Amino acid sequence: MKKDQVDTQKQFVFEKPSEVERKIPDAGVIDKTGVYELSRLPTGISKIHLIPDFIDSEQADWIFEQLLQDIPWGQRTHVRQEVSFEEPRLTSWYGELPYTYSRLTMQPNPNWHPLLTMLKERIEEFTGYTFNSLLCNLYRNEKDSVDWHSDDEPSLGKNPVIASLSFGATRTFEMRKKPSPEENGDYTYVERLRIPLDHGTLLMMEGATQEDWQHRVPKEYHSRDARINLTFRIIYP
Ligand SMILES: O=C(O)CCC(=O)C(=O)O
């Protein structure tokens, strides 16, 4: 065969790409009362329980006003790689023991506000768990937020139960599943959930939720009024 003959006989063969094109999954939305199993992995079952209107709106209105006024809100500063930055929200801690997260320690404060004690007891009666600590968050407006994290500090023990009660403006609580080891820390294709937390809503997180999932409350592009979030926890010495 001559050389030019070979060239004209060249064929283009379509070859399927060896890697299947992956789609980023749409975020699921959870906004109805119910118990939801998020995942079942060797680490355990991740479960949340959403109870909108746990506190009726009229009661929630005055609770919000009281807490906004009475809780000793403070702005904490984090230092990372020698750069310090202020948390984009105000916080307050209640409990007999100090609480350390992101290398920041909040000192014990055993002087529970009576309203907080009342809310704690109501949640305990409903859930059957006994909580000994509370992290309060105040999101002053749409610019305040909390970044992706899990509540997995050693002081919370294994499979912590966290009861999160919200007052004021509705903000979206987002969850994303931690990637499997093959993903090398890449969250691009992980499962995601969006949970609107509005005035008086209780969200319980249980089982392996903190081990296998992360959560955040992102900044919003449109204006938002203030929101208070109370996360009741069980801290071990
Ligand atoms: O504001 C919320 O709903 C979440 C707060 C939170 O993630 C936390 O306190 O760890």
PDBQT file of the ligand as one rigid body, heavy atoms in Angstrom, charges set to zero:
ROOT
HETATM    1  O1  LIG A 301     -27.907  28.803  63.570  1.00  0.00    +0.000 OA
HETATM    2  C1  LIG A 301     -28.054  27.619  63.333  1.00  0.00    +0.000 C 
HETATM    3  O2  LIG A 301     -29.133  27.152  62.979  1.00  0.00    +0.000 OA
HETATM    4  C2  LIG A 301     -26.870  26.687  63.406  1.00  0.00    +0.000 C 
HETATM    5  C3  LIG A 301     -25.897  26.996  64.494  1.00  0.00    +0.000 C 
HETATM    6  C4  LIG A 301     -24.740  26.058  64.488  1.00  0.00    +0.000 C 
HETATM    7  O3  LIG A 301     -24.419  25.475  63.501  1.00  0.00    +0.000 OA
HETATM    8  C5  LIG A 301     -23.988  25.833  65.702  1.00  0.00    +0.000 C 
HETATM    9  O4  LIG A 301     -24.226  26.482  66.723  1.00  0.00    +0.000 OA
HETATM   10  O5  LIG A 301     -23.108  24.942  65.676  1.00  0.00    +0.000 OA
ENDROOT
TORSDOF 0
